[in-house]
Amino acid sequence: MIDPAIGILVIACFATLFGVSGLHKLRDPAAFGAVFAAYDLGPSRASLAVPLIELAVALGLLLGEGFRRTAAVVGILLFVTYAGAIGVNLFRGRRDLSCGCGFGNTEPIAPWMVARSLMLAVLLAGTLLPWKHRDLTVIDLLTIGFGLASMSLLYLCIERLLGQTARRLDKLRSVR
């Protein structure tokens, strides 16, 4: 069983991830539409649905147990879809595409992004396990708040590190 403080922390992290990602895409829908169309996997007008679904997942994760489960399943499906879209295009040899992930990220797609999306899907699936029922304490609330801040910074650092490492490896491969 998942302790509710840990469960809420994980949910808050994913709600933040989906919320920021969805808002980033809505801030410049034309740019995201171009990224979406470049993947060549469906009609470009479907790009309008992606940020709305991400925002709905973020909201659903925060609305309580009844909505949380459905939002988590939809979020898992989004991560698997992202992994599939990146994987298909890597298989096609199209490594020059922007991932379209958000956070100002214009990194070209790379195999680590497939692994990241699948890992996030597995982590989000963990929130579907049963939760203990207990009252939260002040310490729990502090744990959730500081944990969210820490996890957000850690995620951004790992993203940057993996992106830089992938670029350096690509440069080394092209020299050979």
C-alpha positions, -999 to +999 in steps of 0.1 A: +000+000+000+012+035-008+015+060+020-008+090+012+020+115+016+042+097-010+011+091-033+002+128-032+038+138-038+040+116-069+006+128-081+017+164-076+048+158-096+029+144-125+002+170-123+030+197-125+047+179-154+015+176-174+002+210-165+035+228-175+038+208-206+002+215-217+005+252-210+038+254-229+022+238-260-009+261-257+014+292-254+025+287-291+000+263-307+014+270-342+049+259-331+036+228-315+014+221-345+046+221-367+064+198-343+034+175-343+030+175-381+067+167-385+062+133-368+040+124-397+018+100-376-016+116-379-036+146-389-020+178-379-052+192-365-050+166-338-022+186-323-048+209-307-060+180-286-026+171-270-022+201-247-059+200-237-055+163-228-024+170-208-041+198-189-071+175-183-048+148-169-031+174-146-065+186-133-078+151-130-048+140-110-055+168-085-093+164-082-093+133-059-095+096-060-125+093-084-108+114-111-072+104-102-074+068-115-089+078-149-064+107-152-035+083-143-046+058-170-049+086-196-015+099-185+001+064-189-014+061-224+001+095-233+035+085-221+033+052-241+021+072-271+050+096-268+074+068-266+059+051-296+059+083-317+096+090-309+105+053-314+088+051-348+106+082-360+139+070-347+133+037-365+126+058-397+160+075-392+144+109-385+166+120-356+163+157-364+128+161-351+122+182-320+108+162-292+080+188-285+082+179-248+079+214-235+100+235-211+116+253-241+131+220-251+141+219-288+163+188-284+162+164-313+147+131-305+169+104-290+165+068-277+168+080-241+135+099-246+117+066-254+131+051-222+122+083-202+086+082-214+082+045-206+098+050-172+074+078-164+045+056-175+056+029-150+060+055-122+026+069-129+011+034-129+024+030-093-002+055-082-029+030-092-019+007-064-040+009-032-033+038-008-033+036+030-059+058+046-046+081+073-047+118+082-019+139+068+002+158+093+021+191+090+053+171+084+035+153+055+026+186+039+061+199+042+074+166+027+050+170-002+059+207-008+097+203-005+096+170-024+077+186-053+103+213-055+132+189-053+117+165-078+110+193-103+146+205-101+160+170-103+138+163-134+150+194-152+187+187-143+184+151-156+167+163-188+195+187-195+223+163-186+208+135-208+203+160-237+239+172-235+253+137-232+233+126-263+246+156-283+282+148-274+277+112-283+262+122-317+293+144-323+317+116-315+298+093-338+299+118-367+336+122-363+343+085-370 
